[in-house]
Amino acid sequence: MLKFINLVVYKDGNNTIKFHSVIHHVVILSMYPFDRQFLRTITPARIWNLLHVAISHLLARFFGMVTLHGKPPALSIEPTNHCNLRCPQCPTGERSLTRPAGFMEPALFRQIIDDTHRELLFLLLYFQGEPFLHSSLCEMIRYARDHNIYTATSTNGHFLRDEAAAQAVVDSGLNVLIVSLDGPDQESYAHYRQGGKLEMVLDGIQRLMAARDAAGSTMKVYLQCLVFRHIEHRLDEIRHIADELGIDRLLLKSAQIYEHTPDIASWLPENSRYRRYTDTNGQLTLQGDFTRGCSKLWTSPVVTFDGQVVPCCFDKDADHASGTVTDTIPFTRIWNSDNNLAFRQRLVQNRMDIPMCRNCTEGVRIFRGS
């Protein structure tokens, strides 16, 4: 997608020439399939900014220069880190986050959008937690869409409880809704989505699709399945569910696993196609092409519910926050702060010296075709 910017040429570690689109090379946008509505959000200012960011990232990757030009073209904002489920392999679900739990103030959200919207191509309203627990989520989506930002969010699907809730999502102007569904029946689903009810999720999706179709909305609905060992042999059943619901696309995603997990082998799929790791006596090693740098630090930071700016979506506890957005401290000042530059410098010098980076998907393919 978006292969109209296709001019980056570089040498990799084997000194072979590769061609990559700038967007695929440096922007989190390549994580999810996008539709033609994305093209309507592109402006000269956003493309100009994207080129500046791309050049900054390439200079860092190949020459160790961490000076930053431009603003992030993609941003994740956390409406809340509360969640209704208790999923293992999720810090929120395990209740192991060390930072406080709370809800983002709508005024803080508007401030961040006001500061970034001229350059921002993509907004993901999700980090930790269940976004639909925030009572103002649809108003936040509408505010971003009123600024012509392509906007997505992710949900466990338990809060599309009635026609009014489904209609509110459609009316918000949301571009993409990603619904997690990790099993074709209640037993397999609840093995990971502990506390969840599959029937409630399926009913909610049906309501949403009906509301979308009745309104003639262009919103896309994706079903996302984390492929664990206990369901890898049941993917055809999940494909059938997606077809029956009229889902726009099924995303089969390899799962993040933590080394403290008891009985790691019981979670890892046998099929290497859906594995993110190799397992050597409980020692997990990511399968992928590790690079000197990391595009996420240049393209897709995260803002937590209380305004902390963290480098990427793998900093679950905001251990590497470079500052906090307040009434008097805008996002842009933190983005260009010495703290942020210092962390980029540390990563460029030795990415594997940072614990969270050793379990990062940079250079790792995490989605497989359905």
Phi, psi and omega in degrees: 000151177052053181268019182281347172250107196217040192240009180279127179236133178204168176257133177270190185297340178262011178062029175257147182277133177233152175245131178223146170290144178304316184295314179297327185285326189233357188238140180296348180305331183289352180292327185235148176290138182243159181250178186296342178298334178299324182299333182286346180265355183281132177230161177304320181297321181289321177293318179300317178296317180300319178296320177299316180294319180300316180296319179300316181294318180294323176297323178290318185293319187255344181232359178073018181266117186257010175301134186255133173240132178090179178249164182295133177281345177225149184211137171253132177237134184265107177296320178200155172249017169281150175213150180272348182251171182233058185287127171292160185071009176233122180303325178290314180297323179281353184058040181254000176298137179268344178276159182297161174256146180182191182235140178289135174289132179305325179296322177294318178300313181298322179299317180295317179296318179300328183276341188237349194295333182294332182253344191281122178269326189216133177237126173251114180272072181187142168213273170253160176085182179253108186304327185284358170287343178279122185294340182252018184302313183294327175292325177293318177300314181299321180296318178294318181293327176295341175261016174059041177257130176292122193233136178227159170213167183231143185214156172275357169085010184270001187242019170261058196283338181210177183297325181295319180294318179295319180295324180296323178295314179299315183291340180292340182087010180308137179276317184221131171243125179255120182250127180277132176212107192245035177177146184274350176220171187301318183296311181290323180296313184284350176301323175254311181280069187291127185094355182270159179234111184301319182299322178296320179294313181297318178297319180296319179296318179299318177299316182296315181296322178295317179294319179298311184293323180294327182274351184068029183287150176267005180302137175261142177240121179249141172260127182245129181239122171280122186270099174260169183300323187287349178234000185299333180272004182241021183293330177298324177294322178291322175299320180295318178300316180298319179294317181296325181279346183077027180298143182288326178198142175259127179252116176264116190240134173290148188262145172283132180238143177255145186292342178281358183295127173294138176054061182306319185301332182289343179263324184289130177297151174287325180286117183297340179301327183253013179264137174266345189225161159258146184243115178243098180052045179084359177264114184270136176230125179295142175264113181173184182256099183283130182254168180294320183247200180208122184295333185301326182290343179256340192238335192212068176288175181233142171244122180285171185302331181260016171093005178286133179262114182246156190294328185195180185283358177266354178269071189300324184260012180056039179292336184243029178300136181262356179163177181231129177288130177226184178301330184251353179240104182284162178304317185301323181295322179288321179302325181258017186283162176297325179299317180293317178296322181295321179291320176299319179298318178298318180294316181297323181290319180198089182302321184285356177278352181257115188309314184294334181288343180280353176235031185262153183270005178300121182084005182242133178277119184250345178250143176236148179300146183282000000 
